[in-house]
Amino acid sequence: MLTRDRIGALLMLAFSLGYGAMIFNIPLLPFQANQAFTARTLPQALSILGVVLSLALLLKPLRGTAREDDKIWRANMIRLLTRVPGLGFPLGKVLMLCVAMVFYGFTVRPLGFLLATTLFLVASMYVLGERRHVMAFSIAIGVTVFFWVLMTQFLDVYIAPLPTFLGR
């Protein structure tokens, strides 16, 4: 039976195997080929440890309490995926925030940091339930300008404030 622990173990096993396959892309200098400890040693150990622990969790027999915990987990997941009247899907907000983050990533260069970040914060506040437009815009503008000034003036990190079509 697939429990949440076994699903997690399967995901960790896939990650560890992929991580282990990527280790061979780590370049070594010619003199490192015969050394005991190289840039590949620790990643190899982590990959092997991840595979061993994932397999141990996958092959562990289920106890009675684990079956009860799994039933409770399944009931909670069904509740999260069920439509709530007036609220929609509880995971819908998470999905909408993820879409807003992707949209922000695509618009931060063309729109500039100040405009893109302000729009992202306003949209995020709207998704999370803030309906006072003046409050949302004032907080978003304040946070955006504060962060931009902090990064550019105090930390000397250049962030283009304006859209590319307005110039730099």
N, C-alpha and C positions, 0 to 999 in steps of 0.2 A: 504494500500500500504506500502511496506517495503522501508523506506527511510534509509539513513545512520544513522540518529539519532535513529531510531527504531532498526536497527541492533545493534548499540552500546548499546542501552538499553537492548536488549535481552542478549547480551554477559555479561553485567554488572549484570543482573538479575541472570543468571546462575552462575556467579562467587559469588555473594552474597549468593545465596542459598547453594552452595557448601561450602563456608566459614562458613556459619551458621551451616551446618551439622558437620563440623570439630571441632566446638567449644566444643562439648561434649567429645572430646579426650583430652582436657586440664585437667590434674589431679588436684584435690583439696585436701588439707590436711584435716584431719577429723574435726578440729575445724573451718574450713572455710565454712562448709556446710550451716550454718544458718546466715552467715554474709551478709550484704547488698552489699558490694563491694568485689568482688573476682577477680581472674585471668580471669574469663569468662565474667565479666560484660562489659568491653569495647568492646571486640570482638562481643558480642551479640548486643550491641547498634549499632556498625558499620554495622553489617549484616542486622539488621532491617532497618536502614537508607538507605542502599544500595537497599534493596528490595522495599521500599516505593518510593524512587526517581526513580528507574527503571520503576516501574509500572506507576508512574505519567507521565513519558516521553512516555511510550508506549501508554497510553490512551489519551494523549493530541491530540486534533484535528489538522489536517493539515491546514495551512493558504495558501493563494495563493503564497506568496513569498517562502514558504517552498517547494511547488511543483516545482517552477522554479529553486530553489537551487538544488533540487534533480535531475532535468533534467541535469543541468550543471555537477553535480557530476557524474552521470551515463556516460555522454559523456567523461569526463576526465578518468574514469576507463576504458572505452572501448579503449581510446587512449593509455593508459598504457599497456593494454593487447594485442595490435595490433603490429604485427611485423613491425619494421622500417628497410627499406633497408640499409644494411651496418652496422647497429648497433644491429640487433636482437631484442629481446624483452627487453624493458626498465627494467622490473622486473627480467630479467634473471641474471643481475649482483648481485642483492640482493640475489637471490637463490644460486648463485655460491659462494658468500661470506658466506652464512649460511652453505653450505656444507663444505667449507674450515674450518670454526670454529668447526664444529663437528669432522672433520678429525683431527684437531689440538688437540681437547680434548682427542681423542683416542691415539694420538701419543706422547703426551708430556711426559708421563712416560717412555715408551719403548725407545724413541729416545733421551731423555734428554731435558732439557729446551733450551739450546743454539741451538741445531740443529732443533728441532721442531718449535721453535719460528721464527728462521730465515727462514725456509721453508714456514711457514704460512705467514709471512710478504711479502716474495717475490711473493708467489702465489696471495696474496691479491692485491699487486701492479700491477701484470700482469692482473688480472681481471678488475681493475680500469683503465687500459689503458697505464701503463708505459711499454715501450718496450726497454728501454736502460738497458741491463742486468747488466752492471757494476754499474750503478747508483742504481738499485734495490737491488743488493747484498750488496753494500757498506752501504746503508742506513739501510737495515735490520740487518746486522751484527753490525753496530754501535749502533742502538737502542737496540738490544737484549743484547749486552754486557753491555751497560750503565745500563739498567734496572736490569740485573742480579747482577752487582756490587752494585748498589744502594740497592737492597733487601738483599743481603747476607752480605755486609760489613757494611752498615750504619744502616739497620733496623733489623739485626740479624735474618732474616728469611732464613731457609735452603731451597734451591731449587737445586735439583740434576742437575748439569750442563751437565753431560755426559750420554750416553745411558746406560741402565742397564747391557748390556753384556760387557761393558768396566770396570765395577766396580764403586764403589763410591769413 
